[in-house]
């Protein structure tokens, strides 16, 4: 069996079942990339915090601010939220050596009206991703128990409004909202699945995949051949294009369906619409929870026995005794 043929997702799920573990649940995430100094980021951070706390969903689910932190390399300054600490940390975040910050909101409505379970935490995280603290990645993310119906779609719309807010900043280069498994700070689902690494400056012209909502800016629009070509392509694919107020060179390409209704048909449409600005790489192998990423034909279709801890494939080279017993050659099994 070749590595690209092995179904790493099914193998991961089979191992979880064999060990009596429940598969992880997907979560709602908004992410975006900006270029700016710590002082600019500090002001933007405050703007996002205020905007999120003004969302109707936050009041409905009894969300309250918990912990706040500012990072300085391996050190951090923070603790339980108080108005005084909040003001001091915002000043500290503007210091030249500040390279990250986070705020955690706790959801106290464990059984909100209408049924379902709320998320237990929502976190806003920003971190510098270059040595000069010039490029920053942002994540607004629900943790632990995920939003359930009827709150999933409301969360999607709330996170989309936050993405649109960030999209108005001239420093923002790319962003997205998705409902998926989120396990690595430095990789969004498309990058995890295909093993891609996208440096922050590359987001001036390259998207980091295709998602329920995708923020594109001037460089991406140029890759399409201009705004008219972009809109025509998206219309032909059957996806929606929203303008970003106050920023004529930016648009949000999104599904017209609610977040909970994003099906494979719409995912195909989004992928096709965004091809001119999306980097591609031949699929090699992915092992982990299911991601909302479309398989390439002829890949990830063969079962890997869950008893094999670390699969080894024909195209991995020779399996030698000094590699130990955990690695095993995968037999050619279909299905």
C-alpha positions as CSV (number, residue, x, y, z in Angstrom):
1,X,0.0,0.0,0.0
2,X,1.3,3.5,-0.9
3,X,1.2,6.2,1.7
4,X,-1.3,8.4,-0.3
5,X,-3.7,5.4,-0.5
6,X,-4.0,4.8,3.3
7,X,-7.0,6.2,5.0
8,X,-5.4,7.9,8.0
9,X,-8.7,9.4,9.2
10,X,-10.4,6.0,9.4
11,X,-7.3,4.6,11.1
12,X,-7.5,7.4,13.7
13,X,-11.2,6.8,14.3
14,X,-10.7,3.0,14.5
15,X,-7.9,3.5,17.1
16,X,-10.1,5.8,19.1
17,X,-12.9,3.3,19.1
18,X,-10.5,0.4,20.0
19,X,-9.4,2.4,23.0
20,X,-12.9,3.4,24.1
21,X,-12.4,7.1,23.4
22,X,-14.9,9.4,22.0
23,X,-13.9,11.2,18.8
24,X,-13.1,14.9,19.2
25,X,-15.8,17.4,18.4
26,X,-15.5,20.2,15.8
27,X,-15.4,23.8,17.0
28,X,-16.1,27.2,15.5
29,X,-13.0,29.3,14.7
30,X,-12.4,32.7,13.2
31,X,-8.8,33.3,12.2
32,X,-7.0,36.1,10.4
33,X,-3.4,37.5,9.7
34,X,-2.3,41.0,10.2
35,X,0.9,43.1,9.6
36,X,1.6,45.7,12.3
37,X,3.5,46.8,15.4
38,X,2.5,45.8,18.9
39,X,0.9,49.2,19.6
40,X,-1.4,48.7,16.6
41,X,-2.2,45.1,17.6
42,X,-3.0,46.2,21.1
43,X,-5.6,48.7,19.9
44,X,-7.1,46.1,17.5
45,X,-7.2,43.5,20.3
46,X,-9.3,45.9,22.4
47,X,-11.6,46.5,19.5
48,X,-12.2,42.8,19.0
49,X,-12.8,42.2,22.7
50,X,-15.4,45.0,22.8
51,X,-17.1,43.8,19.6
52,X,-17.3,40.2,20.8
53,X,-18.8,41.2,24.1
54,X,-21.4,43.3,22.4
55,X,-22.6,40.3,20.4
56,X,-26.2,39.2,21.3
57,X,-25.0,35.6,21.6
58,X,-22.6,36.6,24.4
59,X,-25.5,38.0,26.5
60,X,-27.8,35.1,25.8
61,X,-25.2,32.5,26.9
62,X,-24.1,34.4,30.0
63,X,-20.5,34.7,28.8
64,X,-18.2,36.6,31.1
65,X,-14.5,37.5,30.9
66,X,-12.2,35.2,32.8
67,X,-8.4,35.3,32.4
68,X,-6.3,37.8,30.4
69,X,-2.6,37.4,29.5
70,X,0.1,39.3,27.6
71,X,3.2,37.3,26.5
72,X,6.8,38.3,26.3
73,X,8.7,35.4,24.9
74,X,8.5,32.6,27.5
75,X,7.2,35.0,30.2
76,X,3.7,36.3,30.6
77,X,1.8,38.9,32.6
78,X,-1.8,38.2,33.5
79,X,-4.3,36.6,35.7
80,X,-8.0,36.7,36.6
81,X,-9.7,39.6,34.9
82,X,-10.3,42.8,36.7
83,X,-10.9,46.3,35.1
84,X,-7.6,47.5,36.6
85,X,-5.6,44.5,35.3
86,X,-7.3,44.8,31.9
87,X,-6.2,48.5,31.5
88,X,-2.6,47.7,32.6
89,X,-2.3,44.7,30.3
90,X,-3.5,46.7,27.3
91,X,-0.7,49.2,28.0
92,X,1.8,46.3,28.4
93,X,0.6,44.8,25.1
94,X,1.8,47.9,23.2
95,X,5.4,47.4,24.5
96,X,7.9,46.6,21.7
97,X,8.8,43.2,23.1
98,X,5.2,42.0,23.6
99,X,4.6,39.0,21.2
100,X,1.2,37.8,22.1
101,X,-2.0,38.1,24.2
102,X,-5.1,36.2,25.0
103,X,-8.4,36.6,26.8
104,X,-10.6,33.8,27.9
105,X,-14.4,34.0,28.3
106,X,-16.3,31.5,30.4
107,X,-19.8,30.4,29.4
108,X,-21.8,30.0,32.6
109,X,-25.1,28.9,30.9
110,X,-24.4,25.1,30.8
111,X,-28.0,24.4,29.9
112,X,-29.1,27.4,27.9
113,X,-32.8,28.0,27.0
114,X,-33.8,25.9,24.0
115,X,-31.7,22.8,24.8
116,X,-28.3,21.8,23.7
117,X,-24.9,22.4,25.4
118,X,-23.0,25.7,25.2
119,X,-19.3,25.9,24.8
120,X,-17.5,26.2,28.2
121,X,-14.8,28.6,27.0
122,X,-14.2,31.0,24.1
123,X,-10.7,32.3,23.7
124,X,-9.2,35.2,21.6
125,X,-5.5,34.7,21.0
126,X,-3.1,36.8,19.0
127,X,0.6,35.9,18.5
128,X,3.6,37.2,16.6
129,X,4.8,34.8,14.0
130,X,8.1,36.5,13.0
131,X,11.2,37.6,15.0
132,X,10.5,41.3,14.4
133,X,6.9,41.1,15.9
134,X,5.6,42.5,12.7
135,X,3.3,39.6,11.5
136,X,0.5,38.3,13.7
137,X,-1.9,35.4,13.6
138,X,-5.3,35.8,15.4
139,X,-7.7,33.1,16.5
140,X,-11.2,33.5,18.0
141,X,-12.0,30.0,19.0
142,X,-14.5,28.0,21.1
143,X,-12.9,25.4,23.4
144,X,-14.0,22.3,25.3
145,X,-17.7,21.6,24.7
146,X,-18.7,23.0,21.3
147,X,-21.7,25.2,20.4
148,X,-24.7,23.0,19.7
149,X,-27.9,23.7,17.8
150,X,-29.5,26.2,17.9
151,X,-26.4,28.1,18.9
152,X,-24.0,26.8,16.2
153,X,-25.3,29.0,13.4
154,X,-25.6,32.0,15.7
155,X,-22.0,31.5,16.7
156,X,-21.0,31.3,13.0
157,X,-22.7,34.6,12.3
158,X,-21.1,36.3,15.3
159,X,-17.6,35.0,14.4
160,X,-18.3,36.2,10.8
161,X,-19.0,39.7,12.0
162,X,-15.7,39.7,14.0
163,X,-13.9,38.6,10.8
164,X,-15.5,41.4,8.9
165,X,-14.4,43.8,11.6
166,X,-10.9,42.6,11.2
167,X,-11.2,42.8,7.5
168,X,-11.7,46.6,7.6
169,X,-8.2,47.0,9.0
170,X,-5.7,47.8,6.2
171,X,-3.2,45.6,8.1
172,X,-5.3,42.4,7.6
173,X,-4.2,40.2,4.7
174,X,-6.4,37.0,4.9
175,X,-8.9,35.4,7.2
176,X,-11.6,32.6,7.5
177,X,-14.4,31.2,9.6
178,X,-14.8,27.4,9.8
179,X,-16.4,24.7,11.9
180,X,-13.8,22.0,12.1
181,X,-11.2,20.3,14.2
182,X,-8.6,22.7,15.3
183,X,-5.5,21.2,16.8
184,X,-2.5,23.3,15.8
185,X,-1.8,27.0,16.2
186,X,0.3,27.2,13.1
187,X,-2.0,25.2,10.7
188,X,-5.6,25.6,9.7
189,X,-7.4,22.4,8.5
190,X,-6.5,22.6,4.8
191,X,-2.8,23.0,5.7
192,X,-3.0,20.1,8.2
193,X,-4.5,17.8,5.7
194,X,-2.1,18.5,2.8
195,X,1.0,19.2,4.9
196,X,1.4,22.8,3.9
197,X,3.3,25.6,5.6
198,X,2.2,29.1,4.7
199,X,4.4,31.9,5.9
200,X,2.4,35.0,7.1
201,X,3.7,37.3,4.3
202,X,2.5,34.8,1.7
203,X,-1.1,35.5,2.8
204,X,-0.9,38.8,0.9
205,X,-1.6,36.7,-2.2
206,X,-2.3,33.1,-1.1
207,X,-5.3,31.8,0.8
208,X,-4.8,29.1,3.4
209,X,-7.6,26.9,2.1
210,X,-11.4,27.1,1.5
211,X,-13.8,27.5,4.3
212,X,-17.4,28.5,5.1
213,X,-16.3,32.2,5.0
214,X,-13.0,33.4,3.4
215,X,-11.6,37.0,3.6
216,X,-9.7,38.0,0.5
217,X,-7.7,41.2,0.1
218,X,-6.1,43.1,-2.8
219,X,-3.3,40.6,-3.6
220,X,-5.8,37.7,-3.8
221,X,-8.2,39.7,-6.0
222,X,-5.2,40.4,-8.4
223,X,-4.6,36.6,-8.6
224,X,-8.2,36.3,-10.0
225,X,-7.6,39.0,-12.6
226,X,-9.6,41.7,-10.8
227,X,-12.8,42.1,-8.8
228,X,-15.1,41.6,-11.8
229,X,-13.5,38.3,-12.7
230,X,-13.6,37.2,-9.0
231,X,-17.3,38.0,-8.7
232,X,-18.1,36.2,-12.0
233,X,-16.2,33.1,-11.0
234,X,-17.9,33.0,-7.6
235,X,-21.3,33.5,-9.2
236,X,-20.7,30.7,-11.6
237,X,-19.6,28.4,-8.7
238,X,-22.7,29.3,-6.7
239,X,-21.0,31.0,-3.7
240,X,-21.7,34.4,-2.2
241,X,-19.4,37.5,-2.3
242,X,-19.8,40.2,0.4
243,X,-18.2,43.5,0.4
244,X,-16.2,44.6,3.4
245,X,-17.4,48.1,4.6
246,X,-14.7,50.7,4.5
247,X,-12.3,48.6,2.5
248,X,-13.0,48.4,-1.2
249,X,-10.1,46.1,-1.9
250,X,-11.4,43.3,0.3
251,X,-14.3,40.8,0.0
252,X,-15.6,37.8,1.9
253,X,-16.3,34.8,-0.2
254,X,-18.7,32.6,1.6
255,X,-21.3,29.9,1.5
256,X,-24.9,31.1,1.4
257,X,-25.9,28.3,3.7
258,X,-25.8,28.5,7.5
259,X,-22.6,27.2,9.1
260,X,-24.4,24.0,10.2
261,X,-25.7,23.4,6.7
262,X,-22.3,23.5,4.8
263,X,-22.4,20.3,2.8
264,X,-19.9,18.8,0.4
265,X,-21.6,20.4,-2.6
266,X,-21.0,23.8,-1.2
267,X,-17.4,22.9,-0.2
268,X,-16.7,21.8,-3.8
269,X,-18.1,25.2,-5.0
270,X,-15.9,27.1,-2.5
271,X,-12.9,25.2,-3.5
272,X,-13.5,25.8,-7.2
273,X,-14.2,29.5,-6.7
274,X,-11.0,30.0,-4.8
275,X,-8.6,28.0,-7.0
276,X,-6.7,31.1,-8.5
277,X,-5.5,32.1,-5.0
278,X,-5.2,28.7,-3.3
279,X,-1.9,26.9,-3.1
280,X,-2.1,23.2,-3.8
281,X,0.1,20.3,-3.0
282,X,-0.3,16.6,-3.8
283,X,-1.8,14.7,-0.9
284,X,0.7,12.6,1.0
285,X,-0.9,11.4,4.2
286,X,-3.0,12.7,7.1
287,X,-3.9,10.9,10.3
288,X,-6.3,12.6,12.7
289,X,-9.9,13.6,13.2
290,X,-12.1,14.2,10.1
291,X,-11.5,17.6,8.5
292,X,-13.8,19.5,6.2
293,X,-11.3,19.1,3.3
294,X,-12.1,17.4,0.1
295,X,-10.1,14.3,-0.8
296,X,-8.2,14.1,-4.0
297,X,-9.2,11.2,-6.4
298,X,-7.3,8.0,-5.7
299,X,-6.2,8.9,-2.2
300,X,-7.1,7.9,1.3
301,X,-9.3,4.9,0.3
302,X,-7.6,1.9,1.9
303,X,-8.1,0.7,5.4
304,X,-5.2,0.5,7.8
305,X,-5.7,-2.0,10.7
306,X,-6.1,-0.1,14.0
307,X,-3.7,-2.6,15.7
308,X,-0.8,-0.9,13.7
309,X,0.4,2.0,15.9
310,X,2.6,3.7,13.3
311,X,1.8,2.7,9.7
312,X,4.7,2.1,7.3
313,X,4.1,2.1,3.6
314,X,5.8,0.7,0.5
315,X,7.0,4.1,-0.6
316,X,8.5,4.9,2.8
317,X,11.7,2.9,2.1
318,X,13.0,-0.2,3.8
319,X,11.7,-1.0,7.3
320,X,14.7,-2.1,9.3
321,X,14.9,-3.9,12.7
322,X,16.5,-0.9,14.4
323,X,13.3,1.1,13.9
324,X,11.5,-1.0,16.6
325,X,8.3,-2.9,16.6
326,X,5.7,0.0,16.7
327,X,6.2,0.7,12.9
328,X,4.6,-2.0,10.8
329,X,4.2,-2.4,7.1
330,X,0.5,-1.9,6.1
331,X,-1.0,-4.8,4.1
332,X,-2.9,-4.1,0.9
333,X,-6.5,-4.1,2.2
334,X,-9.3,-2.6,0.2
335,X,-12.3,-0.7,1.6
